[in-house]
C-alpha cells in the first residue's frame, strides 16, 4: 500500500525583532508590534483567522489586547 501526502513547509530564516526595555524591571507593562497586515500584530489574535484566536472575552489580558487591536494611527 502506498500513501501519498502533500506537505508544504517553509524553511530558512524568518524576520524577527528583539526589543529591550530598560528601567522597567519592577513595572507591569504590555507591548505589541503594530502592523497594517491583518495576519500579523494584534490582529492575528482575533477570531477572523479561524482556529487562530488567542484571546477570548474574559481572558486575562483581553482588555489590553482589545486596546492594541483597536488602535488607529493617523494613517488609519
Steps between C-alpha positions, in 0.01 A plus 500: 500500500634840401374818662573840353492816708560857386706698748572872479767648719700811534863478593766759547533811711188689599473873569534574869562785738639525852402797714649562844319722749730630770399653830165319518611195695248553782217627279219320320468605138362371171665525160403404146627565151235669290447393140283607208478135394214309661701179534753660737510725803205502741260425212636146474358422844134553410258241372503635143770242445321172557637293788774756559335724760714546808269715710137457596279728710570431864863394440766672704646773282199511264428869569865593439507301176172667395665842540794392283270352233280812483790746482487728194793720405472811283517282186209288617 
